[in-house]
């Protein structure tokens, strides 16, 4: 898998202007998912920076975080915890709200999903403003887990989401826009 070049990943991301609303340039990962060699390499690269550190739990963000989080959990022999939109989880939940440009949104995690002291890796496809990942780190911290890192495939560096995340939690990314 190491033979995959970063340009191949970029070539497999489709840019869709004005989706889901005017002015948004959507970075569509579905062409990458059609190519198992690239999908596999992306998962390996997202797990790589851990460098063999043990992880108890992958907290994967709905919904594209599930696509990468599930194979990473198998690869790392970690449990998989879905962080979902409000009202989707059937059991008791912890809800974390976060600010959007206008208004708020929230994610929920099952109350018993993360145990105190567990080492948690948070996974999503993309960081934009960082609000979703900030809420996810807060959910882990409330459960008294330890966030060992956050791994995403794509960073939209212009939006400075990285700066919103707590100091001391590493953010690992594979691709960054705008391209250097
Ligand atoms: P944010 O909370 O602003 O960091 O937004 C991150 C979430 O929104 C991720 O789950 C992404 O899947 C999604 N997202 C935000 N902006 C984009 C974009 N330009 N292209 C694709 N997904 C996006």
Backbone and ligand atoms as CSV (ligand in chain L), in Angstrom:
chain,resi,resn,atom,element,x,y,z
A,1,UNK,N,N,0.818,-1.216,0.000
A,1,UNK,CA,C,0.000,0.000,0.000
A,1,UNK,C,C,0.849,1.262,0.000
A,2,UNK,N,N,2.098,1.152,0.436
A,2,UNK,CA,C,2.949,2.343,0.500
A,2,UNK,C,C,3.229,2.888,-0.890
A,3,UNK,N,N,2.918,2.093,-1.941
A,3,UNK,CA,C,3.177,2.556,-3.295
A,3,UNK,C,C,2.182,3.627,-3.742
A,4,UNK,N,N,1.134,3.870,-2.971
A,4,UNK,CA,C,0.171,4.902,-3.360
A,4,UNK,C,C,0.774,6.283,-3.121
A,5,UNK,N,N,0.703,7.113,-4.153
A,5,UNK,CA,C,1.231,8.482,-4.029
A,5,UNK,C,C,0.109,9.423,-3.619
A,6,UNK,N,N,0.479,10.476,-2.918
A,6,UNK,CA,C,-0.534,11.390,-2.407
A,6,UNK,C,C,-1.347,11.999,-3.552
A,7,UNK,N,N,-0.722,12.193,-4.720
A,7,UNK,CA,C,-1.444,12.740,-5.883
A,7,UNK,C,C,-2.606,11.817,-6.290
A,8,UNK,N,N,-2.417,10.523,-6.079
A,8,UNK,CA,C,-3.493,9.586,-6.433
A,8,UNK,C,C,-4.716,9.794,-5.527
A,9,UNK,N,N,-4.468,10.106,-4.261
A,9,UNK,CA,C,-5.599,10.410,-3.371
A,9,UNK,C,C,-6.314,11.678,-3.844
A,10,UNK,N,N,-5.510,12.718,-4.107
A,10,UNK,CA,C,-6.143,13.977,-4.543
A,10,UNK,C,C,-6.957,13.754,-5.820
A,11,UNK,N,N,-6.423,12.958,-6.734
A,11,UNK,CA,C,-7.120,12.732,-8.003
A,11,UNK,C,C,-8.435,11.973,-7.797
A,12,UNK,N,N,-8.554,11.279,-6.679
A,12,UNK,CA,C,-9.754,10.478,-6.416
A,12,UNK,C,C,-10.789,11.225,-5.574
A,13,UNK,N,N,-10.517,12.492,-5.235
A,13,UNK,CA,C,-11.508,13.320,-4.523
A,13,UNK,C,C,-12.183,14.207,-5.559
A,14,UNK,N,N,-13.510,14.151,-5.599
A,14,UNK,CA,C,-14.257,14.957,-6.570
A,14,UNK,C,C,-14.718,16.254,-5.901
A,15,UNK,N,N,-14.453,17.361,-6.557
A,15,UNK,CA,C,-14.904,18.661,-6.042
A,15,UNK,C,C,-16.274,18.986,-6.614
A,16,UNK,N,N,-17.233,19.215,-5.749
A,16,UNK,CA,C,-18.600,19.512,-6.193
A,16,UNK,C,C,-18.975,20.910,-5.694
A,17,UNK,N,N,-18.990,21.901,-6.604
A,17,UNK,CA,C,-19.335,23.263,-6.178
A,17,UNK,C,C,-20.802,23.377,-5.777
A,18,UNK,N,N,-21.047,24.249,-4.805
A,18,UNK,CA,C,-22.412,24.618,-4.390
A,18,UNK,C,C,-23.218,23.432,-3.872
A,19,UNK,N,N,-22.565,22.501,-3.219
A,19,UNK,CA,C,-23.278,21.400,-2.556
A,19,UNK,C,C,-22.814,21.332,-1.107
A,20,UNK,N,N,-23.715,21.188,-0.149
A,20,UNK,CA,C,-25.173,21.091,-0.252
A,20,UNK,C,C,-25.866,22.438,-0.325
A,21,UNK,N,N,-25.077,23.527,-0.287
A,21,UNK,CA,C,-25.704,24.842,-0.425
A,21,UNK,C,C,-24.747,25.764,-1.174
A,22,UNK,N,N,-25.276,26.869,-1.714
A,22,UNK,CA,C,-24.447,27.760,-2.521
A,22,UNK,C,C,-23.199,28.218,-1.753
A,23,UNK,N,N,-22.067,28.212,-2.451
A,23,UNK,CA,C,-20.829,28.692,-1.848
A,23,UNK,C,C,-19.992,27.601,-1.193
A,24,UNK,N,N,-20.559,26.410,-0.989
A,24,UNK,CA,C,-19.790,25.306,-0.392
A,24,UNK,C,C,-19.158,24.479,-1.513
A,25,UNK,N,N,-17.860,24.243,-1.395
A,25,UNK,CA,C,-17.160,23.341,-2.328
A,25,UNK,C,C,-17.021,21.999,-1.609
A,26,UNK,N,N,-17.855,21.053,-2.002
A,26,UNK,CA,C,-17.922,19.767,-1.304
A,26,UNK,C,C,-16.813,18.857,-1.803
A,27,UNK,N,N,-16.065,18.281,-0.887
A,27,UNK,CA,C,-14.988,17.338,-1.226
A,27,UNK,C,C,-15.567,15.934,-1.111
A,28,UNK,N,N,-15.848,15.348,-2.249
A,28,UNK,CA,C,-16.583,14.074,-2.332
A,28,UNK,C,C,-15.591,12.908,-2.349
A,29,UNK,N,N,-15.673,12.071,-1.326
A,29,UNK,CA,C,-14.732,10.939,-1.205
A,29,UNK,C,C,-15.203,9.697,-1.947
A,30,UNK,N,N,-16.416,9.709,-2.515
A,30,UNK,CA,C,-16.958,8.450,-3.065
A,30,UNK,C,C,-16.137,7.884,-4.233
A,31,UNK,N,N,-15.503,8.717,-5.089
A,31,UNK,CA,C,-14.659,8.099,-6.121
A,31,UNK,C,C,-13.474,7.334,-5.515
A,32,UNK,N,N,-12.945,7.827,-4.404
A,32,UNK,CA,C,-11.838,7.127,-3.726
A,32,UNK,C,C,-12.315,5.762,-3.200
A,33,UNK,N,N,-13.537,5.736,-2.689
A,33,UNK,CA,C,-14.058,4.481,-2.114
A,33,UNK,C,C,-14.248,3.411,-3.179
A,34,UNK,N,N,-14.389,3.828,-4.431
A,34,UNK,CA,C,-14.565,2.867,-5.538
A,34,UNK,C,C,-13.268,2.134,-5.866
A,35,UNK,N,N,-12.161,2.636,-5.329
A,35,UNK,CA,C,-10.852,2.049,-5.662
A,35,UNK,C,C,-10.269,1.400,-4.403
A,36,UNK,N,N,-10.420,0.093,-4.261
A,36,UNK,CA,C,-10.026,-0.559,-3.012
A,36,UNK,C,C,-8.570,-0.332,-2.638
A,37,UNK,N,N,-7.711,-0.215,-3.641
A,37,UNK,CA,C,-6.305,0.025,-3.341
A,37,UNK,C,C,-6.140,1.373,-2.632
A,38,UNK,N,N,-6.845,2.388,-3.118
A,38,UNK,CA,C,-6.750,3.713,-2.493
A,38,UNK,C,C,-7.472,3.755,-1.149
A,39,UNK,N,N,-8.621,3.116,-1.080
A,39,UNK,CA,C,-9.387,3.090,0.173
A,39,UNK,C,C,-8.541,2.426,1.263
A,40,UNK,N,N,-7.960,1.283,0.920
A,40,UNK,CA,C,-7.122,0.564,1.884
A,40,UNK,C,C,-5.932,1.422,2.318
A,41,UNK,N,N,-5.297,2.071,1.361
A,41,UNK,CA,C,-4.128,2.904,1.676
A,41,UNK,C,C,-4.527,4.103,2.541
A,42,UNK,N,N,-5.719,4.657,2.275
A,42,UNK,CA,C,-6.188,5.798,3.071
A,42,UNK,C,C,-6.382,5.378,4.525
A,43,UNK,N,N,-6.989,4.206,4.727
A,43,UNK,CA,C,-7.197,3.702,6.088
A,43,UNK,C,C,-5.845,3.469,6.773
A,44,UNK,N,N,-4.895,2.883,6.054
A,44,UNK,CA,C,-3.559,2.649,6.626
A,44,UNK,C,C,-2.901,3.967,7.020
A,45,UNK,N,N,-3.035,4.966,6.155
A,45,UNK,CA,C,-2.378,6.259,6.457
A,45,UNK,C,C,-3.063,6.973,7.615
A,46,UNK,N,N,-4.364,6.787,7.734
A,46,UNK,CA,C,-5.066,7.436,8.851
A,46,UNK,C,C,-4.688,6.785,10.185
A,47,UNK,N,N,-4.353,5.500,10.160
A,47,UNK,CA,C,-3.969,4.796,11.399
A,47,UNK,C,C,-2.470,4.919,11.671
A,48,UNK,N,N,-1.687,5.199,10.636
A,48,UNK,CA,C,-0.231,5.163,10.732
A,48,UNK,C,C,0.380,6.028,11.823
A,49,UNK,N,N,-0.073,7.306,11.979
A,49,UNK,CA,C,0.597,8.177,12.936
A,49,UNK,C,C,0.529,7.692,14.381
A,50,UNK,N,N,-0.370,6.777,14.675
A,50,UNK,CA,C,-0.426,6.215,16.029
A,50,UNK,C,C,0.865,5.489,16.368
A,51,UNK,N,N,1.524,4.975,15.331
A,51,UNK,CA,C,2.809,4.318,15.547
A,51,UNK,C,C,2.745,3.155,16.511
A,52,UNK,N,N,1.651,2.422,16.486
A,52,UNK,CA,C,1.562,1.224,17.333
A,52,UNK,C,C,1.099,1.492,18.755
A,53,UNK,N,N,0.856,2.776,19.106
A,53,UNK,CA,C,0.279,3.053,20.441
A,53,UNK,C,C,-1.032,2.305,20.586
A,54,UNK,N,N,-1.313,1.742,21.752
A,54,UNK,CA,C,-2.595,1.057,21.918
A,54,UNK,C,C,-3.779,2.020,21.918
A,55,UNK,N,N,-4.885,1.559,21.348
A,55,UNK,CA,C,-6.136,2.328,21.336
A,55,UNK,C,C,-7.254,1.381,21.755
A,56,UNK,N,N,-8.090,1.819,22.684
A,56,UNK,CA,C,-9.210,0.975,23.116
A,56,UNK,C,C,-10.424,1.154,22.214
A,57,UNK,N,N,-10.638,2.393,21.791
A,57,UNK,CA,C,-11.904,2.733,21.138
A,57,UNK,C,C,-11.679,3.704,19.995
A,58,UNK,N,N,-12.381,3.460,18.894
A,58,UNK,CA,C,-12.479,4.451,17.819
A,58,UNK,C,C,-13.840,5.117,17.959
A,59,UNK,N,N,-13.847,6.433,18.083
A,59,UNK,CA,C,-15.105,7.182,18.075
A,59,UNK,C,C,-15.264,7.735,16.663
A,60,UNK,N,N,-16.222,7.188,15.914
A,60,UNK,CA,C,-16.394,7.550,14.498
A,60,UNK,C,C,-17.612,8.457,14.352
A,61,UNK,N,N,-17.427,9.538,13.572
A,61,UNK,CA,C,-18.462,10.570,13.449
A,61,UNK,C,C,-19.394,10.267,12.268
A,62,UNK,N,N,-20.717,10.329,12.521
A,62,UNK,CA,C,-21.712,10.146,11.457
A,62,UNK,C,C,-21.510,11.198,10.366
A,63,UNK,N,N,-21.652,10.830,9.111
A,63,UNK,CA,C,-21.749,9.453,8.682
A,63,UNK,C,C,-20.485,8.992,7.947
A,64,UNK,N,N,-19.766,9.910,7.342
A,64,UNK,CA,C,-18.596,9.449,6.584
A,64,UNK,C,C,-17.454,9.014,7.490
A,65,UNK,N,N,-17.487,9.434,8.750
A,65,UNK,CA,C,-16.497,8.931,9.706
A,65,UNK,C,C,-16.643,7.432,9.934
A,66,UNK,N,N,-17.885,6.921,9.760
A,66,UNK,CA,C,-18.095,5.476,9.937
A,66,UNK,C,C,-17.312,4.691,8.874
A,67,UNK,N,N,-17.243,5.260,7.680
A,67,UNK,CA,C,-16.633,4.540,6.545
A,67,UNK,C,C,-15.152,4.271,6.824
A,68,UNK,N,N,-14.493,5.243,7.435
A,68,UNK,CA,C,-13.068,5.080,7.740
A,68,UNK,C,C,-12.859,4.489,9.130
A,69,UNK,N,N,-13.734,4.848,10.061
A,69,UNK,CA,C,-13.561,4.383,11.444
A,69,UNK,C,C,-13.719,2.880,11.588
A,70,UNK,N,N,-14.643,2.283,10.835
A,70,UNK,CA,C,-14.893,0.842,11.003
A,70,UNK,C,C,-13.681,-0.007,10.583
A,71,UNK,N,N,-13.115,0.192,9.390
A,71,UNK,CA,C,-11.918,-0.605,9.073
A,71,UNK,C,C,-10.728,-0.278,9.974
A,72,UNK,N,N,-10.640,0.972,10.451
A,72,UNK,CA,C,-9.541,1.302,11.369
A,72,UNK,C,C,-9.701,0.551,12.686
A,73,UNK,N,N,-10.946,0.421,13.154
A,73,UNK,CA,C,-11.183,-0.309,14.411
A,73,UNK,C,C,-10.758,-1.767,14.269
A,74,UNK,N,N,-11.075,-2.382,13.139
A,74,UNK,CA,C,-10.662,-3.777,12.921
A,74,UNK,C,C,-9.141,-3.871,12.855
A,75,UNK,N,N,-8.541,-2.955,12.126
A,75,UNK,CA,C,-7.089,-2.948,11.946
A,75,UNK,C,C,-6.360,-2.761,13.282
A,76,UNK,N,N,-6.902,-1.894,14.128
A,76,UNK,CA,C,-6.245,-1.563,15.401
A,76,UNK,C,C,-6.749,-2.441,16.546
A,77,UNK,N,N,-7.677,-3.336,16.239
A,77,UNK,CA,C,-8.308,-4.197,17.261
A,77,UNK,C,C,-8.879,-3.347,18.391
A,78,UNK,N,N,-9.599,-2.316,18.009
A,78,UNK,CA,C,-10.242,-1.410,18.962
A,78,UNK,C,C,-11.759,-1.549,18.834
A,79,UNK,N,N,-12.475,-1.148,19.887
A,79,UNK,CA,C,-13.931,-1.079,19.800
A,79,UNK,C,C,-14.349,0.074,18.905
A,80,UNK,N,N,-15.560,-0.001,18.387
A,80,UNK,CA,C,-16.078,1.053,17.513
A,80,UNK,C,C,-17.301,1.694,18.155
A,81,UNK,N,N,-17.247,3.006,18.336
A,81,UNK,CA,C,-18.359,3.755,18.934
A,81,UNK,C,C,-18.858,4.770,17.912
A,82,UNK,N,N,-20.137,4.697,17.518
A,82,UNK,CA,C,-20.661,5.714,16.609
A,82,UNK,C,C,-21.095,6.976,17.365
A,83,UNK,N,N,-20.650,8.139,16.876
A,83,UNK,CA,C,-21.175,9.427,17.344
A,83,UNK,C,C,-22.208,9.838,16.308
A,84,UNK,N,N,-23.477,10.004,16.742
A,84,UNK,CA,C,-24.556,10.159,15.774
A,84,UNK,C,C,-25.285,11.483,15.917
A,85,UNK,N,N,-26.041,11.802,14.884
A,85,UNK,CA,C,-26.912,12.971,14.944
A,85,UNK,C,C,-27.990,12.720,15.998
A,86,UNK,N,N,-28.589,13.790,16.481
A,86,UNK,CA,C,-29.550,13.692,17.584
A,86,UNK,C,C,-30.740,12.789,17.218
A,87,UNK,N,N,-31.085,11.918,18.150
A,87,UNK,CA,C,-32.292,11.095,18.011
A,87,UNK,C,C,-32.088,9.781,17.285
A,88,UNK,N,N,-30.872,9.445,16.908
A,88,UNK,CA,C,-30.639,8.212,16.149
A,88,UNK,C,C,-30.254,7.039,17.036
A,89,UNK,N,N,-29.653,7.309,18.186
A,89,UNK,CA,C,-29.165,6.208,19.026
A,89,UNK,C,C,-30.290,5.723,19.944
A,90,UNK,N,N,-30.405,4.399,20.137
A,90,UNK,CA,C,-31.552,3.863,20.862
A,90,UNK,C,C,-31.419,3.899,22.383
A,91,UNK,N,N,-30.211,4.019,22.912
A,91,UNK,CA,C,-29.995,3.906,24.361
A,91,UNK,C,C,-29.791,5.291,24.952
A,92,UNK,N,N,-29.423,5.357,26.244
A,92,UNK,CA,C,-29.185,6.658,26.891
A,92,UNK,C,C,-27.938,7.299,26.286
A,93,UNK,N,N,-28.014,8.601,26.076
A,93,UNK,CA,C,-26.914,9.270,25.369
A,93,UNK,C,C,-26.372,10.475,26.130
A,94,UNK,N,N,-25.165,10.836,25.770
A,94,UNK,CA,C,-24.556,12.110,26.142
A,94,UNK,C,C,-24.632,12.973,24.886
A,95,UNK,N,N,-25.166,14.194,25.032
A,95,UNK,CA,C,-25.321,15.066,23.855
A,95,UNK,C,C,-24.343,16.232,23.953
A,96,UNK,N,N,-23.626,16.505,22.885
A,96,UNK,CA,C,-22.690,17.622,22.872
A,96,UNK,C,C,-23.124,18.572,21.759
A,97,UNK,N,N,-23.423,19.805,22.153
A,97,UNK,CA,C,-23.826,20.806,21.161
A,97,UNK,C,C,-22.598,21.565,20.673
A,98,UNK,N,N,-22.675,22.044,19.454
A,98,UNK,CA,C,-21.588,22.875,18.953
A,98,UNK,C,C,-22.143,23.948,18.036
A,99,UNK,N,N,-21.378,25.044,17.953
A,99,UNK,CA,C,-21.852,26.213,17.209
A,99,UNK,C,C,-21.616,26.028,15.724
A,100,UNK,N,N,-22.601,26.378,14.926
A,100,UNK,CA,C,-22.450,26.501,13.474
A,100,UNK,C,C,-22.371,27.992,13.161
A,101,UNK,N,N,-22.211,28.317,11.888
A,101,UNK,CA,C,-22.177,29.732,11.524
A,101,UNK,C,C,-23.467,30.417,12.009
A,102,UNK,N,N,-24.590,29.749,11.763
A,102,UNK,CA,C,-25.865,30.237,12.298
A,102,UNK,C,C,-26.488,29.097,13.079
A,103,UNK,N,N,-26.669,29.289,14.378
A,103,UNK,CA,C,-27.337,28.284,15.198
A,103,UNK,C,C,-26.386,27.245,15.757
A,104,UNK,N,N,-26.951,26.103,16.147
A,104,UNK,CA,C,-26.146,25.038,16.748
A,104,UNK,C,C,-26.534,23.695,16.146
A,105,UNK,N,N,-25.646,22.736,16.324
A,105,UNK,CA,C,-25.928,21.356,15.963
A,105,UNK,C,C,-25.446,20.508,17.137
A,106,UNK,N,N,-25.660,19.210,17.073
A,106,UNK,CA,C,-25.248,18.371,18.198
A,106,UNK,C,C,-24.963,16.963,17.721
A,107,UNK,N,N,-24.122,16.271,18.480
A,107,UNK,CA,C,-23.914,14.837,18.273
A,107,UNK,C,C,-24.242,14.125,19.583
A,108,UNK,N,N,-24.561,12.853,19.463
A,108,UNK,CA,C,-24.837,12.039,20.645
A,108,UNK,C,C,-23.981,10.777,20.619
A,109,UNK,N,N,-23.625,10.342,21.823
A,109,UNK,CA,C,-22.844,9.116,22.007
A,109,UNK,C,C,-23.517,8.341,23.132
A,110,UNK,N,N,-23.608,7.032,23.009
A,110,UNK,CA,C,-24.192,6.247,24.097
A,110,UNK,C,C,-23.418,6.464,25.393
A,111,UNK,N,N,-24.173,6.630,26.481
A,111,UNK,CA,C,-23.567,6.945,27.779
A,111,UNK,C,C,-22.560,5.902,28.233
A,112,UNK,N,N,-22.830,4.631,27.901
A,112,UNK,CA,C,-21.949,3.561,28.394
A,112,UNK,C,C,-20.905,3.143,27.355
A,113,UNK,N,N,-20.743,3.935,26.298
A,113,UNK,CA,C,-19.868,3.492,25.193
A,113,UNK,C,C,-18.388,3.691,25.502
A,114,UNK,N,N,-18.066,4.748,26.230
A,114,UNK,CA,C,-16.658,5.052,26.533
A,114,UNK,C,C,-16.479,4.979,28.046
A,115,UNK,N,N,-15.542,4.150,28.480
A,115,UNK,CA,C,-15.319,3.940,29.924
A,115,UNK,C,C,-14.178,4.848,30.396
A,116,UNK,N,N,-14.211,5.249,31.675
A,116,UNK,CA,C,-13.127,6.080,32.202
A,116,UNK,C,C,-11.760,5.439,31.946
A,117,UNK,N,N,-10.831,6.257,31.519
A,117,UNK,CA,C,-9.462,5.788,31.294
A,117,UNK,C,C,-9.218,5.189,29.922
A,118,UNK,N,N,-10.284,4.975,29.150
A,118,UNK,CA,C,-10.063,4.382,27.823
A,118,UNK,C,C,-9.335,5.346,26.900
A,119,UNK,N,N,-8.501,4.767,26.061
A,119,UNK,CA,C,-7.746,5.551,25.075
A,119,UNK,C,C,-8.545,5.559,23.777
A,120,UNK,N,N,-8.916,6.758,23.346
A,120,UNK,CA,C,-9.873,6.912,22.251
A,120,UNK,C,C,-9.220,7.656,21.079
A,121,UNK,N,N,-9.404,7.121,19.882
A,121,UNK,CA,C,-9.023,7.814,18.654
A,121,UNK,C,C,-10.309,8.267,17.960
A,122,UNK,N,N,-10.403,9.557,17.659
A,122,UNK,CA,C,-11.589,10.108,16.994
A,122,UNK,C,C,-11.328,10.146,15.490
A,123,UNK,N,N,-12.325,9.705,14.707
A,123,UNK,CA,C,-12.144,9.580,13.247
A,123,UNK,C,C,-13.304,10.249,12.505
A,124,UNK,N,N,-12.957,11.061,11.505
A,124,UNK,CA,C,-13.966,11.586,10.572
A,124,UNK,C,C,-13.315,11.674,9.189
A,125,UNK,N,N,-14.138,11.957,8.181
A,125,UNK,CA,C,-13.548,12.072,6.840
A,125,UNK,C,C,-12.841,13.401,6.664
A,126,UNK,N,N,-13.355,14.462,7.326
A,126,UNK,CA,C,-12.914,15.815,6.961
A,126,UNK,C,C,-13.084,16.759,8.144
A,127,UNK,N,N,-12.130,17.670,8.305
A,127,UNK,CA,C,-12.297,18.763,9.268
A,127,UNK,C,C,-12.481,20.063,8.495
A,128,UNK,N,N,-13.573,20.756,8.796
A,128,UNK,CA,C,-13.839,22.071,8.193
A,128,UNK,C,C,-13.627,23.118,9.284
A,129,UNK,N,N,-14.706,23.529,9.963
A,129,UNK,CA,C,-14.537,24.517,11.048
A,129,UNK,C,C,-14.050,23.883,12.345
A,130,UNK,N,N,-14.122,22.571,12.439
A,130,UNK,CA,C,-13.659,21.867,13.636
A,130,UNK,C,C,-14.715,21.702,14.713
A,131,UNK,N,N,-15.910,22.273,14.480
A,131,UNK,CA,C,-16.954,22.201,15.509
A,131,UNK,C,C,-17.346,20.773,15.872
A,132,UNK,N,N,-17.488,19.932,14.858
A,132,UNK,CA,C,-17.907,18.553,15.110
A,132,UNK,C,C,-16.843,17.817,15.922
A,133,UNK,N,N,-15.590,17.986,15.541
A,133,UNK,CA,C,-14.519,17.265,16.244
A,133,UNK,C,C,-14.300,17.824,17.644
A,134,UNK,N,N,-14.522,19.116,17.819
A,134,UNK,CA,C,-14.431,19.683,19.170
A,134,UNK,C,C,-15.501,19.047,20.058
A,135,UNK,N,N,-16.726,18.950,19.552
A,135,UNK,CA,C,-17.802,18.322,20.334
A,135,UNK,C,C,-17.454,16.862,20.656
A,136,UNK,N,N,-16.848,16.180,19.702
A,136,UNK,CA,C,-16.476,14.776,19.934
A,136,UNK,C,C,-15.409,14.670,21.028
A,137,UNK,N,N,-14.433,15.574,21.028
A,137,UNK,CA,C,-13.403,15.521,22.091
A,137,UNK,C,C,-14.049,15.788,23.448
A,138,UNK,N,N,-15.032,16.695,23.459
A,138,UNK,CA,C,-15.691,17.010,24.726
A,138,UNK,C,C,-16.507,15.815,25.230
A,139,UNK,N,N,-17.104,15.077,24.290
A,139,UNK,CA,C,-17.867,13.882,24.685
A,139,UNK,C,C,-16.940,12.852,25.330
A,140,UNK,N,N,-15.752,12.682,24.776
A,140,UNK,CA,C,-14.787,11.720,25.350
A,140,UNK,C,C,-14.326,12.210,26.719
A,141,UNK,N,N,-14.035,13.503,26.808
A,141,UNK,CA,C,-13.539,14.031,28.080
A,141,UNK,C,C,-14.606,13.943,29.165
A,142,UNK,N,N,-15.867,14.181,28.813
A,142,UNK,CA,C,-16.946,14.046,29.808
A,142,UNK,C,C,-17.062,12.616,30.308
A,143,UNK,N,N,-16.768,11.672,29.417
A,143,UNK,CA,C,-16.834,10.258,29.805
A,143,UNK,C,C,-15.542,9.825,30.516
A,144,UNK,N,N,-14.639,10.768,30.702
A,144,UNK,CA,C,-13.349,10.545,31.366
A,144,UNK,C,C,-12.431,9.604,30.584
A,145,UNK,N,N,-12.632,9.594,29.276
A,145,UNK,CA,C,-11.694,8.893,28.404
A,145,UNK,C,C,-10.536,9.818,28.051
A,146,UNK,N,N,-9.542,9.240,27.400
A,146,UNK,CA,C,-8.372,10.029,26.980
A,146,UNK,C,C,-8.324,10.043,25.451
A,147,UNK,N,N,-8.371,11.230,24.867
A,147,UNK,CA,C,-8.271,11.326,23.399
A,147,UNK,C,C,-6.795,11.226,23.020
A,148,UNK,N,N,-6.416,10.136,22.353
A,148,UNK,CA,C,-5.003,9.983,21.980
A,148,UNK,C,C,-4.700,10.709,20.666
A,149,UNK,N,N,-5.741,11.004,19.893
A,149,UNK,CA,C,-5.541,11.723,18.652
A,149,UNK,C,C,-6.841,11.803,17.878
A,150,UNK,N,N,-6.784,12.633,16.824
A,150,UNK,CA,C,-7.912,12.765,15.909
A,150,UNK,C,C,-7.349,12.508,14.516
A,151,UNK,N,N,-7.992,11.616,13.766
A,151,UNK,CA,C,-7.489,11.298,12.439
A,151,UNK,C,C,-8.573,11.562,11.404
A,152,UNK,N,N,-8.247,12.389,10.424
A,152,UNK,CA,C,-9.176,12.677,9.327
A,152,UNK,C,C,-8.434,12.514,8.004
A,153,UNK,N,N,-9.188,12.229,6.962
A,153,UNK,CA,C,-8.555,12.122,5.645
A,153,UNK,C,C,-8.209,13.508,5.103
A,154,UNK,N,N,-9.131,14.476,5.280
A,154,UNK,CA,C,-9.019,15.772,4.595
A,154,UNK,C,C,-9.129,16.921,5.589
A,155,UNK,N,N,-8.230,17.890,5.442
A,155,UNK,CA,C,-8.308,19.132,6.224
A,155,UNK,C,C,-8.577,20.296,5.285
A,156,UNK,N,N,-9.582,21.100,5.606
A,156,UNK,CA,C,-9.802,22.354,4.876
A,156,UNK,C,C,-9.087,23.443,5.673
A,157,UNK,N,N,-7.807,23.638,5.346
A,157,UNK,CA,C,-6.933,24.428,6.214
A,157,UNK,C,C,-7.381,25.881,6.320
A,158,UNK,N,N,-8.020,26.404,5.255
A,158,UNK,CA,C,-8.478,27.798,5.264
A,158,UNK,C,C,-9.449,28.097,6.400
A,159,UNK,N,N,-10.161,27.071,6.849
A,159,UNK,CA,C,-11.199,27.296,7.858
A,159,UNK,C,C,-10.645,27.210,9.283
A,160,UNK,N,N,-9.353,26.871,9.388
A,160,UNK,CA,C,-8.651,26.904,10.685
A,160,UNK,C,C,-9.322,26.064,11.770
A,161,UNK,N,N,-9.983,24.991,11.379
A,161,UNK,CA,C,-10.619,24.113,12.378
A,161,UNK,C,C,-9.620,23.582,13.391
A,162,UNK,N,N,-8.419,23.356,12.935
A,162,UNK,CA,C,-7.348,22.821,13.799
A,162,UNK,C,C,-7.168,23.691,15.054
A,163,UNK,N,N,-7.309,25.009,14.864
A,163,UNK,CA,C,-7.071,25.933,15.984
A,163,UNK,C,C,-8.165,25.849,17.049
A,164,UNK,N,N,-9.322,25.313,16.668
A,164,UNK,CA,C,-10.416,25.209,17.649
A,164,UNK,C,C,-10.254,24.018,18.571
A,165,UNK,N,N,-9.402,23.085,18.181
A,165,UNK,CA,C,-9.265,21.858,18.960
A,165,UNK,C,C,-8.388,22.118,20.185
A,166,UNK,N,N,-8.617,21.348,21.258
A,166,UNK,CA,C,-7.822,21.586,22.469
A,166,UNK,C,C,-6.334,21.369,22.218
A,167,UNK,N,N,-5.518,22.182,22.889
A,167,UNK,CA,C,-4.063,22.003,22.807
A,167,UNK,C,C,-3.708,20.604,23.303
A,168,UNK,N,N,-2.707,20.036,22.674
A,168,UNK,CA,C,-2.191,18.767,23.188
A,168,UNK,C,C,-2.836,17.539,22.582
A,169,UNK,N,N,-3.896,17.736,21.787
A,169,UNK,CA,C,-4.490,16.585,21.096
A,169,UNK,C,C,-4.014,16.619,19.650
A,170,UNK,N,N,-3.228,15.623,19.212
A,170,UNK,CA,C,-2.744,15.666,17.838
A,170,UNK,C,C,-3.860,15.481,16.811
A,171,UNK,N,N,-3.794,16.273,15.748
A,171,UNK,CA,C,-4.713,16.114,14.609
A,171,UNK,C,C,-3.892,15.593,13.438
A,172,UNK,N,N,-4.229,14.400,12.950
A,172,UNK,CA,C,-3.504,13.784,11.840
A,172,UNK,C,C,-4.362,13.858,10.587
A,173,UNK,N,N,-3.778,14.342,9.498
A,173,UNK,CA,C,-4.515,14.493,8.250
A,173,UNK,C,C,-3.686,13.883,7.114
A,174,UNK,N,N,-4.373,13.438,6.075
A,174,UNK,CA,C,-3.677,12.857,4.926
A,174,UNK,C,C,-3.611,13.883,3.792
A,175,UNK,N,N,-4.723,14.584,3.555
A,175,UNK,CA,C,-4.810,15.552,2.452
A,175,UNK,C,C,-5.209,16.910,3.021
A,176,UNK,N,N,-4.724,17.975,2.386
A,176,UNK,CA,C,-5.042,19.314,2.862
A,176,UNK,C,C,-5.384,20.208,1.673
A,177,UNK,N,N,-6.462,20.989,1.826
A,177,UNK,CA,C,-6.847,21.986,0.825
A,177,UNK,C,C,-6.808,23.352,1.470
A,178,UNK,N,N,-6.432,24.419,0.769
A,178,UNK,CA,C,-5.938,24.405,-0.602
A,178,UNK,C,C,-4.604,23.667,-0.700
A,179,UNK,N,N,-4.368,23.043,-1.858
A,179,UNK,CA,C,-3.140,22.264,-2.028
A,179,UNK,C,C,-1.928,23.183,-2.067
A,180,UNK,N,N,-0.857,22.733,-1.363
A,180,UNK,CA,C,0.356,23.576,-1.312
A,180,UNK,C,C,1.092,23.528,-2.637
L,1,LIG,P1,P,-16.970,20.995,10.778
L,1,LIG,O1,O,-17.713,20.681,12.048
L,1,LIG,O2,O,-17.232,22.371,10.276
L,1,LIG,O3,O,-15.476,20.697,10.919
L,1,LIG,O4,O,-17.552,20.060,9.646
L,1,LIG,C1,C,-17.087,18.754,9.499
L,1,LIG,C2,C,-18.166,17.827,9.027
L,1,LIG,O5,O,-18.912,18.381,7.941
L,1,LIG,C3,C,-17.540,16.546,8.540
L,1,LIG,O6,O,-18.294,15.464,9.065
L,1,LIG,C4,C,-17.622,16.614,7.031
L,1,LIG,O7,O,-18.035,15.389,6.486
L,1,LIG,C5,C,-18.633,17.713,6.726
L,1,LIG,N1,N,-18.135,18.736,5.794
L,1,LIG,C6,C,-17.971,20.056,6.080
L,1,LIG,N2,N,-17.533,20.742,5.016
L,1,LIG,C7,C,-17.380,19.838,4.012
L,1,LIG,C8,C,-16.915,19.936,2.652
L,1,LIG,N3,N,-16.527,21.101,2.099
L,1,LIG,N4,N,-16.868,18.795,1.911
L,1,LIG,C9,C,-17.243,17.620,2.466
L,1,LIG,N5,N,-17.692,17.467,3.740
L,1,LIG,C10,C,-17.767,18.572,4.520
